[in-house]
Every structure is written in C-alpha cells, then in structure tokens.
Amino acid sequence: MKLWCISQTDNDGYDTFDSAVVAAETESDARAIHPYGHVYPEGSWSAVYGCWATSPDQVTAKHIGETDLDAGTVVCASFNAG
C-alpha cells in the first residue's frame, strides 16, 4: 500500500481541510478519499460536508512512501478551523 499526501485549494475558507495523508493503492484512489475517512466511489463524489474539494479532479495527490495500513486509512489531516 502507498502513502499519499492529498491536498486541495478549491475550498479554502474557514472550517475546511487543506490536506491529508492517506493510504491508497493508486493516485486515483487517493484523490477519492475525504479527510474525514470516507472513500467516494467513482461517479458519486459529494461535497456533503462543504469542507473539502467539490470533485476528485480538484485534489492533488503526491506519493510519499509505503505503508502496511489498509486502503482508505487517513493518517492525519490539516483542518483550518474558523
């Protein structure tokens, strides 16, 4: 399993996440993980919480390492509380 740093600038006001470190097999899988820990299957992206990007296309993922964690695990997340 790979570790990814995911980030977004689509939604950058107060009470939003700007980044997280997650475990996923692929870049596409990583970009579909919400910092709350939910994994959004392709075609069902939702901005239910209003605190993250509105689409996986708005999320950047950078491979940063390897891990034994399960896919979808959020290691840490950066939240900008207002």
Buried (B, 14 or more C-beta within 10 A) or exposed (E): BBBBBBBBEEBEEEEBBBBBBBBBEEBEBBBBBBBBEBEBEEEEBEBEBEBBBBBBEBBBBEEEEEBEBEBBBBEEBEBEEE
